[in-house]
Amino acid sequence: MSDLPSWKKNLERSGGYWSDGRWYDLHVDRRLPQVGPMLDEMLLALPPLPPGTTVCDLACGTGNAAVTLLSGYPTVQMVLLDEDPDLLSEAYSKAEQMTPDVETLRVSLETDGEPLPGGPYDVVLASLALHAIVGHEVERAEAESRYELLFHTIRSSLTSGGHLIVGDHVGTLPLYTQLKTMERAGLEEVDCAWRQDDFFVAGGVG
Ligand SMILES: C[S@@+](CC[C@H](N)C(=O)[O-])C[C@H]1O[C@@H](n2cnc3c(N)ncnc32)[C@H](O)[C@@H]1O
C-alpha cells in the first residue's frame, strides 16, 4: 500500500498540493502565469541595494522572492521568515546557493501590530504573503483591520527610509483599499508599480 496522495487532486479545477514546496515550484508558473512577471516587477520596483542591505522575505514559502532579489543584488543580508519548517528549509537550500549571508526565522506571525523578529530591515518583501497571513476566509471589515495591523508590523520593522515591496493578488482586499490601508498604517510614498489581471506590485517607505 503506497502513502502517495492521489494524482486526481491535480485534476481538480483549483486543486493541487499548494502547501508542498516542490509541487508548488513545479506548478506555480503554469497555474498562476502572472507570478513570474510579478516577482520580476518586485525586483525592478526596488531602488539599488548596496552590499549589506538587510532584507526580509516575509512568509517566504520556497523563497522565490528572495531568490529573485538575490539574482539582482547578491550581496544583501537575507532573512527568510515563515511558519512552515519544510518550506523554510527548501527556501534556505535555494538561497544559500546564491549567498552565504542568509538565515531563517521560523515564526508564526499574528496580526497584532508587533514588530517582526530579526529587524529592523531595509527591505521587506511580501510576495503572496499578506493575504495568506490575514487568512482567506475573513470578512471584509475584519480583513481590513488585520491588514492595517500587518502594515503597522511591517512599518515598525523598517529602518527609516526602508522599503516594503508587496506582490500579491487582490481578492481578500481590493488593491486601492490595500494602498489606503498602507497609508493609514504610516507608510509613505505609497504607490502601485505594476498590475496584471488580479496581480499587482505595490510599495511604500517606512
Ligand atoms: C502563498 S505562500 C507564498 C510563499 C512565497 N512568498 C511565494 O511568493 O511563493 C504563503 C506563505 O505564507 C506562509 N504563512 C501563512 N501564514 C503565516 C503566518 N501567520 N506566519 C508566517 N508565515 C505564514 C505559509 O507558510 C506560506 O509559505
The ligand as a Tripos MOL2 file, in Angstrom:
@<TRIPOS>MOLECULE
LIG
   27    29     1     0     0
SMALL
NO_CHARGES

@<TRIPOS>ATOM
      1 C1          1.1100   31.5410   -0.8880 C.3       1 LIG1
      2 S1          2.5350   31.1710    0.0430 S.3       1 LIG1
      3 C2          3.6580   32.3530   -0.6340 C.3       1 LIG1
      4 C3          5.0690   31.9280   -0.4870 C.3       1 LIG1
      5 C4          6.1400   32.8020   -1.1400 C.3       1 LIG1
      6 N1          6.2450   34.1090   -0.5270 N.3       1 LIG1
      7 C5          5.9750   32.9100   -2.6380 C.2       1 LIG1
      8 O1          5.8620   34.0240   -3.1580 O.co2     1 LIG1
      9 O2          5.9630   31.8590   -3.3020 O.co2     1 LIG1
     10 C6          2.1440   31.8270    1.6420 C.3       1 LIG1
     11 C7          3.1890   31.5360    2.7040 C.3       1 LIG1
     12 O3          2.7760   32.1780    3.9140 O.3       1 LIG1
     13 C8          3.1630   31.3760    4.9990 C.3       1 LIG1
     14 N2          2.3300   31.8100    6.1360 N.ar      1 LIG1
     15 C9          0.9760   31.8280    6.1940 C.ar      1 LIG1
     16 N3          0.5600   32.3320    7.3730 N.ar      1 LIG1
     17 C10         1.6890   32.6510    8.0700 C.ar      1 LIG1
     18 C11         1.9200   33.2170    9.3570 C.ar      1 LIG1
     19 N4          0.8890   33.5620   10.1630 N.pl3     1 LIG1
     20 N5          3.1960   33.4170    9.7750 N.ar      1 LIG1
     21 C12         4.2370   33.0660    8.9660 C.ar      1 LIG1
     22 N6          4.0740   32.5250    7.7320 N.ar      1 LIG1
     23 C13         2.8200   32.3250    7.2860 C.ar      1 LIG1
     24 C14         2.9140   29.9650    4.5190 C.3       1 LIG1
     25 O4          3.6260   29.0060    5.2550 O.3       1 LIG1
     26 C15         3.3720   30.0660    3.0650 C.3       1 LIG1
     27 O5          4.7270   29.7440    2.9500 O.3       1 LIG1
@<TRIPOS>BOND
     1     1     2 1
     2     2     3 1
     3     2    10 1
     4     3     4 1
     5     4     5 1
     6     5     6 1
     7     5     7 1
     8     7     8 2
     9     7     9 1
    10    10    11 1
    11    11    12 1
    12    11    26 1
    13    12    13 1
    14    13    14 1
    15    13    24 1
    16    14    15 ar
    17    14    23 ar
    18    15    16 ar
    19    16    17 ar
    20    17    18 ar
    21    17    23 ar
    22    18    19 1
    23    18    20 ar
    24    20    21 ar
    25    21    22 ar
    26    22    23 ar
    27    24    25 1
    28    24    26 1
    29    26    27 1
@<TRIPOS>SUBSTRUCTURE
     1 LIG1         1 GROUP 0 **** ****
